[in-house]
């Protein structure tokens, strides 16, 4: 099969997506979908008993992105409090991650993720896996 204009450059390994999500079920669902779509997946995690879970999750994400050479990231907008409209910890993390770009996931409409520029896309959790898949494919084609 020949490469078409706009196709991502070939790689010798699957593209790696870092998942940063504070909800364990949402995280598990993302992993299943991403692996099904052919991505290699790294998941930022926090050990039980850690006092500042958000800080530990973000630190683990930063370390994983570098150590595993993650290409893209999927970051939940609200990593600290799912109910606080002021929580934009996911945007702050995205700005610090050493990846080509990624997706900010949120069930809430917010202008915060748009401040990240064209390397990052916003996808609503209510939009479903098809929208997420299409958005990731677009990022791969454009950024990698």
ZAFILO-593537 format. One record per residue (C-alpha): residue in three letters; x, y, z; residue number from 1. Coordinates in steps of 0.2 Angstrom, whole numbers, always signed. Example, Ala and Ser with C-alpha at 12.3 -4.5 7.8 and 13.67 -1.06 7.14 Angstrom:
<sites>
{site "ALA" {+62 -22 +39} 1}
{site "SER" {+68 -5 +36} 2}
</sites>
This chain:
<sites>
{site "UNK" {+0 +0 +0} 1}
{site "UNK" {+7 +17 -5} 2}
{site "UNK" {+7 +32 +7} 3}
{site "UNK" {-5 +46 +3} 4}
{site "UNK" {-2 +64 +5} 5}
{site "UNK" {-6 +69 +23} 6}
{site "UNK" {-3 +51 +30} 7}
{site "UNK" {+8 +51 +45} 8}
{site "UNK" {+26 +47 +43} 9}
{site "UNK" {+30 +28 +45} 10}
{site "UNK" {+37 +23 +62} 11}
{site "UNK" {+45 +7 +68} 12}
{site "UNK" {+33 +7 +83} 13}
{site "UNK" {+15 +11 +86} 14}
{site "UNK" {+12 +29 +92} 15}
{site "UNK" {+11 +30 +111} 16}
{site "UNK" {-3 +39 +120} 17}
{site "UNK" {-1 +44 +138} 18}
{site "UNK" {-17 +44 +147} 19}
{site "UNK" {-20 +55 +162} 20}
{site "UNK" {-37 +52 +170} 21}
{site "UNK" {-42 +53 +189} 22}
{site "UNK" {-57 +42 +186} 23}
{site "UNK" {-52 +23 +186} 24}
{site "UNK" {-66 +17 +175} 25}
{site "UNK" {-64 +31 +163} 26}
{site "UNK" {-46 +27 +162} 27}
{site "UNK" {-49 +9 +159} 28}
{site "UNK" {-61 +13 +145} 29}
{site "UNK" {-48 +24 +137} 30}
{site "UNK" {-35 +11 +137} 31}
{site "UNK" {-47 -2 +129} 32}
{site "UNK" {-51 +10 +115} 33}
{site "UNK" {-33 +16 +112} 34}
{site "UNK" {-26 -2 +112} 35}
{site "UNK" {-40 -7 +100} 36}
{site "UNK" {-36 +7 +88} 37}
{site "UNK" {-18 +1 +88} 38}
{site "UNK" {-9 +14 +99} 39}
{site "UNK" {+3 +9 +113} 40}
{site "UNK" {-3 +16 +129} 41}
{site "UNK" {+5 +23 +145} 42}
{site "UNK" {-6 +27 +160} 43}
{site "UNK" {-1 +39 +173} 44}
{site "UNK" {-5 +32 +190} 45}
{site "UNK" {-4 +36 +209} 46}
{site "UNK" {-1 +23 +223} 47}
{site "UNK" {-14 +21 +236} 48}
{site "UNK" {-11 +32 +252} 49}
{site "UNK" {-2 +47 +243} 50}
{site "UNK" {-8 +63 +251} 51}
{site "UNK" {-8 +74 +236} 52}
{site "UNK" {-15 +63 +223} 53}
{site "UNK" {-16 +76 +210} 54}
{site "UNK" {+2 +82 +211} 55}
{site "UNK" {+8 +64 +211} 56}
{site "UNK" {-2 +60 +196} 57}
{site "UNK" {+5 +75 +187} 58}
{site "UNK" {+23 +70 +192} 59}
{site "UNK" {+20 +52 +186} 60}
{site "UNK" {+13 +59 +169} 61}
{site "UNK" {+28 +70 +167} 62}
{site "UNK" {+40 +56 +170} 63}
{site "UNK" {+31 +43 +159} 64}
{site "UNK" {+30 +55 +144} 65}
{site "UNK" {+49 +57 +144} 66}
{site "UNK" {+54 +39 +149} 67}
{site "UNK" {+42 +31 +137} 68}
{site "UNK" {+44 +43 +123} 69}
{site "UNK" {+25 +46 +122} 70}
{site "UNK" {+19 +55 +106} 71}
{site "UNK" {+3 +61 +111} 72}
{site "UNK" {-7 +63 +128} 73}
{site "UNK" {-25 +62 +133} 74}
{site "UNK" {-28 +72 +148} 75}
{site "UNK" {-43 +75 +159} 76}
{site "UNK" {-47 +93 +161} 77}
{site "UNK" {-51 +91 +180} 78}
{site "UNK" {-38 +81 +188} 79}
{site "UNK" {-41 +87 +206} 80}
{site "UNK" {-60 +90 +207} 81}
{site "UNK" {-73 +84 +195} 82}
{site "UNK" {-86 +97 +202} 83}
{site "UNK" {-75 +112 +204} 84}
{site "UNK" {-77 +124 +188} 85}
{site "UNK" {-60 +132 +194} 86}
{site "UNK" {-50 +116 +192} 87}
{site "UNK" {-40 +117 +176} 88}
{site "UNK" {-26 +106 +182} 89}
{site "UNK" {-26 +96 +165} 90}
{site "UNK" {-22 +111 +155} 91}
{site "UNK" {-8 +116 +167} 92}
{site "UNK" {-1 +98 +165} 93}
{site "UNK" {-3 +98 +146} 94}
{site "UNK" {+7 +114 +145} 95}
{site "UNK" {+21 +105 +154} 96}
{site "UNK" {+21 +88 +145} 97}
{site "UNK" {+35 +84 +132} 98}
{site "UNK" {+23 +77 +119} 99}
{site "UNK" {+19 +83 +101} 100}
{site "UNK" {+1 +87 +107} 101}
{site "UNK" {-15 +78 +112} 102}
{site "UNK" {-33 +79 +118} 103}
{site "UNK" {-40 +88 +133} 104}
{site "UNK" {-55 +78 +139} 105}
{site "UNK" {-69 +86 +148} 106}
{site "UNK" {-88 +84 +152} 107}
{site "UNK" {-89 +103 +154} 108}
{site "UNK" {-87 +116 +140} 109}
{site "UNK" {-72 +127 +144} 110}
{site "UNK" {-62 +140 +135} 111}
{site "UNK" {-46 +134 +145} 112}
{site "UNK" {-41 +120 +133} 113}
{site "UNK" {-42 +132 +118} 114}
{site "UNK" {-28 +142 +126} 115}
{site "UNK" {-16 +127 +122} 116}
{site "UNK" {-16 +131 +103} 117}
{site "UNK" {-17 +120 +88} 118}
{site "UNK" {-7 +105 +95} 119}
{site "UNK" {-21 +101 +108} 120}
{site "UNK" {-39 +97 +104} 121}
{site "UNK" {-54 +97 +116} 122}
{site "UNK" {-66 +82 +116} 123}
{site "UNK" {-81 +81 +127} 124}
{site "UNK" {-83 +65 +136} 125}
{site "UNK" {-100 +65 +130} 126}
{site "UNK" {-95 +65 +112} 127}
{site "UNK" {-90 +46 +113} 128}
{site "UNK" {-76 +36 +107} 129}
{site "UNK" {-79 +39 +88} 130}
{site "UNK" {-75 +58 +90} 131}
{site "UNK" {-60 +54 +101} 132}
{site "UNK" {-54 +42 +88} 133}
{site "UNK" {-56 +54 +74} 134}
{site "UNK" {-48 +68 +84} 135}
{site "UNK" {-32 +57 +88} 136}
{site "UNK" {-31 +52 +70} 137}
{site "UNK" {-31 +70 +65} 138}
{site "UNK" {-18 +74 +77} 139}
{site "UNK" {-7 +60 +71} 140}
{site "UNK" {-8 +65 +53} 141}
{site "UNK" {-5 +84 +57} 142}
{site "UNK" {+8 +83 +71} 143}
{site "UNK" {+18 +67 +69} 144}
</sites>
